Amino acid sequence: MDKISVIIPVRNEAEKIKQCLQAVFNQALKPFEVIVVDGHSIDGTVENARKFFGIGGVAKL
């Protein structure tokens, strides 16, 4: 089976990041990895992405 990486660039998308990530995982082909690349968001985008993945500590997002 092919491995699929999904890269999501974001900046100040706190209200939409959960919906975006959920849509990725709702696809028939599940991703091998999801990389969220943040562009210095100040609205809680990173925190919302961490909550989605259940990451409580330090992580590269």
N, CA and C atoms as an extended XYZ file, in Angstrom:
183
Properties=species:S:1:pos:R:3:atomname:S:1:resname:S:1:resid:I:1 pbc="F F F"
N         0.837       -1.184        0.000 N   MET     1
C         0.000        0.000        0.000 CA  MET     1
C         0.883        1.249        0.000 C   MET     1
N         0.472        2.240       -0.739 N   ASP     2
C         1.206        3.504       -0.811 CA  ASP     2
C         1.077        4.278        0.494 C   ASP     2
N         2.146        4.977        0.832 N   LYS     3
C         2.116        5.851        1.999 CA  LYS     3
C         1.842        7.266        1.516 C   LYS     3
N         0.900        7.916        2.176 N   ILE     4
C         0.495        9.260        1.771 CA  ILE     4
C         0.835       10.244        2.887 C   ILE     4
N         1.540       11.306        2.526 N   SER     5
C         1.814       12.399        3.452 CA  SER     5
C         0.947       13.577        3.051 C   SER     5
N         0.355       14.216        4.047 N   VAL     6
C        -0.465       15.400        3.806 CA  VAL     6
C         0.207       16.564        4.529 C   VAL     6
N         0.496       17.617        3.787 N   ILE     7
C         1.115       18.810        4.363 CA  ILE     7
C         0.106       19.944        4.287 C   ILE     7
N        -0.186       20.535        5.453 N   ILE     8
C        -1.198       21.587        5.528 CA  ILE     8
C        -0.540       22.873        6.024 C   ILE     8
N        -0.337       23.852        5.135 N   PRO     9
C         0.190       25.143        5.585 CA  PRO     9
C        -0.953       25.975        6.169 C   PRO     9
N        -0.712       26.584        7.333 N   VAL    10
C        -1.764       27.366        7.983 CA  VAL    10
C        -1.205       28.656        8.559 C   VAL    10
N        -2.080       29.620        8.673 N   ARG    11
C        -1.782       30.856        9.400 CA  ARG    11
C        -3.110       31.442        9.845 C   ARG    11
N        -3.291       31.530       11.147 N   ASN    12
C        -4.509       32.071       11.748 CA  ASN    12
C        -5.768       31.375       11.226 C   ASN    12
N        -5.787       30.062       11.353 N   GLU    13
C        -6.929       29.245       10.929 CA  GLU    13
C        -7.521       28.468       12.101 C   GLU    13
N        -7.530       29.071       13.284 N   ALA    14
C        -8.004       28.383       14.489 CA  ALA    14
C        -9.426       27.855       14.337 C   ALA    14
N       -10.274       28.600       13.656 N   GLU    15
C       -11.672       28.194       13.509 CA  GLU    15
C       -11.852       27.067       12.497 C   GLU    15
N       -10.896       26.876       11.597 N   LYS    16
C       -11.067       25.906       10.513 CA  LYS    16
C       -10.151       24.690       10.589 C   LYS    16
N        -9.120       24.718       11.443 N   ILE    17
C        -8.127       23.644       11.432 CA  ILE    17
C        -8.729       22.296       11.809 C   ILE    17
N        -9.626       22.257       12.778 N   LYS    18
C       -10.235       20.984       13.178 CA  LYS    18
C       -11.029       20.383       12.020 C   LYS    18
N       -11.820       21.200       11.340 N   GLN    19
C       -12.608       20.715       10.197 CA  GLN    19
C       -11.693       20.214        9.088 C   GLN    19
N       -10.617       20.922        8.856 N   CYS    20
C        -9.661       20.526        7.822 CA  CYS    20
C        -9.039       19.173        8.153 C   CYS    20
N        -8.568       19.021        9.380 N   LEU    21
C        -7.939       17.766        9.785 CA  LEU    21
C        -8.936       16.615        9.765 C   LEU    21
N       -10.158       16.873       10.210 N   GLN    22
C       -11.182       15.828       10.191 CA  GLN    22
C       -11.460       15.380        8.762 C   GLN    22
N       -11.498       16.307        7.831 N   ALA    23
C       -11.729       15.969        6.423 CA  ALA    23
C       -10.603       15.091        5.879 C   ALA    23
N        -9.379       15.363        6.292 N   VAL    24
C        -8.242       14.545        5.853 CA  VAL    24
C        -8.416       13.106        6.329 C   VAL    24
N        -8.800       12.932        7.589 N   PHE    25
C        -8.929       11.590        8.149 CA  PHE    25
C       -10.212       10.888        7.732 C   PHE    25
N       -11.152       11.605        7.146 N   ASN    26
C       -12.392       10.994        6.658 CA  ASN    26
C       -12.248       10.414        5.256 C   ASN    26
N       -11.110       10.606        4.634 N   GLN    27
C       -10.890       10.095        3.283 CA  GLN    27
C       -10.773        8.572        3.293 C   GLN    27
N       -11.080        7.963        2.158 N   ALA    28
C       -10.977        6.503        2.041 CA  ALA    28
C        -9.537        6.036        2.253 C   ALA    28
N        -8.580        6.745        1.680 N   LEU    29
C        -7.166        6.438        1.895 CA  LEU    29
C        -6.671        7.242        3.089 C   LEU    29
N        -6.289        6.558        4.135 N   LYS    30
C        -5.815        7.240        5.336 CA  LYS    30
C        -4.359        7.668        5.147 C   LYS    30
N        -4.021        8.864        5.636 N   PRO    31
C        -2.642        9.342        5.479 CA  PRO    31
C        -1.677        8.597        6.388 C   PRO    31
N        -0.447        8.449        5.920 N   PHE    32
C         0.634        7.879        6.713 CA  PHE    32
C         1.093        8.907        7.748 C   PHE    32
N         1.119       10.162        7.324 N   GLU    33
C         1.495       11.249        8.220 CA  GLU    33
C         0.783       12.522        7.792 C   GLU    33
N         0.534       13.377        8.780 N   VAL    34
C        -0.051       14.690        8.521 CA  VAL    34
C         0.894       15.706        9.144 C   VAL    34
N         1.332       16.645        8.326 N   ILE    35
C         2.256       17.681        8.780 CA  ILE    35
C         1.536       19.023        8.685 C   ILE    35
N         1.398       19.682        9.833 N   VAL    36
C         0.789       21.009        9.868 CA  VAL    36
C         1.930       22.015        9.990 C   VAL    36
N         2.042       22.897        8.999 N   VAL    37
C         3.108       23.904        8.977 CA  VAL    37
C         2.479       25.250        9.302 C   VAL    37
N         2.810       25.774       10.472 N   ASP    38
C         2.212       27.022       10.925 CA  ASP    38
C         3.088       28.211       10.571 C   ASP    38
N         2.451       29.281       10.101 N   GLY    39
C         3.153       30.504        9.725 CA  GLY    39
C         2.977       31.601       10.756 C   GLY    39
N         3.352       31.332       12.005 N   HIS    40
C         3.306       32.319       13.091 CA  HIS    40
C         1.884       32.762       13.428 C   HIS    40
N         0.973       31.812       13.544 N   SER    41
C        -0.406       32.139       13.922 CA  SER    41
C        -0.452       32.733       15.319 C   SER    41
N        -1.407       33.645       15.515 N   ILE    42
C        -1.590       34.263       16.829 CA  ILE    42
C        -3.007       34.055       17.354 C   ILE    42
N        -3.771       33.191       16.701 N   ASP    43
C        -5.179       33.026       17.066 CA  ASP    43
C        -5.520       31.672       17.690 C   ASP    43
N        -4.531       30.861       18.012 N   GLY    44
C        -4.807       29.564       18.620 CA  GLY    44
C        -4.813       28.402       17.643 C   GLY    44
N        -4.355       28.621       16.432 N   THR    45
C        -4.318       27.552       15.431 CA  THR    45
C        -3.490       26.366       15.915 C   THR    45
N        -2.300       26.628       16.419 N   VAL    46
C        -1.413       25.553       16.865 CA  VAL    46
C        -2.044       24.787       18.023 C   VAL    46
N        -2.618       25.494       18.970 N   GLU    47
C        -3.251       24.842       20.117 CA  GLU    47
C        -4.404       23.947       19.668 C   GLU    47
N        -5.195       24.408       18.714 N   ASN    48
C        -6.314       23.604       18.215 CA  ASN    48
C        -5.824       22.364       17.473 C   ASN    48
N        -4.746       22.489       16.725 N   ALA    49
C        -4.177       21.322       16.042 CA  ALA    49
C        -3.649       20.326       17.070 C   ALA    49
N        -2.993       20.814       18.092 N   ARG    50
C        -2.489       19.925       19.153 CA  ARG    50
C        -3.636       19.196       19.835 C   ARG    50
N        -4.720       19.895       20.107 N   LYS    51
C        -5.889       19.256       20.729 CA  LYS    51
C        -6.431       18.152       19.832 C   LYS    51
N        -6.489       18.398       18.547 N   PHE    52
C        -7.013       17.404       17.611 CA  PHE    52
C        -6.192       16.120       17.680 C   PHE    52
N        -4.877       16.267       17.743 N   PHE    53
C        -3.993       15.109       17.770 CA  PHE    53
C        -3.749       14.579       19.180 C   PHE    53
N        -4.243       15.296       20.190 N   GLY    54
C        -4.028       14.860       21.564 CA  GLY    54
C        -2.600       15.065       22.037 C   GLY    54
N        -1.968       16.101       21.525 N   ILE    55
C        -0.582       16.392       21.893 CA  ILE    55
C        -0.585       17.410       23.023 C   ILE    55
N        -0.058       17.019       24.162 N   GLY    56
C        -0.039       17.928       25.290 CA  GLY    56
C         1.301       18.596       25.505 C   GLY    56
N         2.364       17.975       25.067 N   GLY    57
C         3.705       18.502       25.295 CA  GLY    57
C         4.253       19.218       24.085 C   GLY    57
N         5.550       19.281       24.042 N   VAL    58
C         6.229       19.938       22.928 CA  VAL    58
C         6.148       19.044       21.698 C   VAL    58
N         5.801       19.632       20.580 N   ALA    59
C         5.726       18.889       19.321 CA  ALA    59
C         6.030       19.839       18.188 C   ALA    59
N         6.549       19.298       17.129 N   LYS    60
C         6.749       20.104       15.934 CA  LYS    60
C         5.447       20.097       15.170 C   LYS    60
N         4.870       21.252       15.021 N   LEU    61
C         3.629       21.397       14.255 CA  LEU    61
C         3.846       22.453       13.206 C   LEU    61
